[in-house]
Amino acid sequence: MYRLDCGVVVNMFETRVLSEPNPTGGQAPHEPDSNTATGMDNGNAPIPEDLSEPSWAPSTELLRDFMADPTATQARYTQARYSQAMREVLSARPHLPPADESAAAAASPFVMYSREQWSALSDQTPLPLRQDDVNRLRALGDPLDLAEVDAIYRPLTALLQIYATGMVKLRGQRADFLGESSRVRTPFVIGVAGSVAVGKSSVSRLLRELMSRWPGTPRVDLVTTDGFLYPNRELVEHGIMDRKGFPESYNRRALLQFLAAVKSGAPEVSAPVYSHVTYDIVPGKSQVVRAPDVLIIEGLNVLAPPRITVAGNSLAVSDFFDFSIYLHARPADIEQWYISRYRQLRRTAFKDPQSFFREIASWPDEEAEQHARRIWRDVNLKNLVENVAPTRSRATLILEKDSDHRVHRLHLRKL
């Protein structure tokens, strides 16, 4: 519980003040049982769709209570009211309420840009892609098009080039100051985080393609954390096959060792490979990373805070990142994207004889639809609420998506 509480307190402080729950809320889209990961029941309160309603007025008293003693505060409030507060935090926009714009801007660690403000920067940057390139890069069900690339990702890659160039310059100056004769060349590492079906794969592939067109970063590699999932056999042995994608289902030690080797300048580092057809690690197959200029790490939990060991040591995956991106959207929108993708997979990939889900392709539509919504509610939404969304405020940049998958607001961490 302490792990989640700490993340929530940080998220509250950097995003939105908690409010008293609305006692007239509708039926919850997700009603999980009490779980060992958090030690609390998520209650029956819904995830609010629109936090601009007056019923979601901020409560500074509740915020002070949480900041002073999260555990005692939970004990004072009912489970439903406490859970409602958690859900509000996870659905809130990553900046303070606009009651006082100047005060909110000063208090937030992020600078907010509207789509129009951000896209105005695109004229300063070349766009080397065509629509055919975008069609090849986007993931199943993602309506990414050239207009979105032009408005959002063209200026983003220019910003990333500024960060990458600055990092190289800083390391050179540091080496000169310290009198280091040999200089280890290490890649600029970008982390991409967010929920299942929110568009991480499309964004990661697009960034790889765009950044590789820049003269300063011709070699760009992309590694997904799916390869660091434990094999299905081990997940079954430990009784956590139904928690695949949750933090405990990953070989975190192997992922940290991989990143440490990359960041220490190792000329060649291997990563395991995951198959979305067999839904398992591919035995004997690996992806070799050979000292790229840029390395993109994509995954659900890559922004999770460090775990404190018995010896007092701690290390987070994000400690190896030079820049990180979190893709944010309303849970109800992500659910629709997930269900839409599931339907498309039933018509395509699930029919592969090697597919782990091949039986689902022949199920009646209604039965398959119920299965998809159950998986979303009991696995993906639960993981989003408990583990993924609380890490949002740790990102360098938050891309806030609307129901049409387009980014309509961006939040860049202040330097």
Secondary structure, DSSP 8 states (H G I E B T S, - for coil): -HHHHHHHHHHHHHT-------TT----S------TTTSS---S----S-TTSGGG---HHHHHHHHH-HHHHHHHS-HHHHHHHHHHHHHS-SS--TTSHHHHHHH-SEEEEEHHHHHGGGGGS-----HHHHHHHS-TT----HHHIIIIIHHHHHHHHHHHHHHHHHHHHHHHHHT-SS-----EEEEEEE-TTSSHHHHHHHHHHHHHTSTT---EEEEEGGGGB--HHHHHHTT-GGGTTSGGGB-HHHHHHHHHHHHTT-S-EEEEEEETTTTEEEEEEEEEE---SEEEEE-TTTT------TTS----GGGG-SEEEEEE--HHHHHHHHHHHHHHHHHTGGGSTT-TTGGGGGS-HHHHHHHHHHHIIIIIHHHIIIIIGGGGGG-SEEEEE-TTS-EEEEEEE--
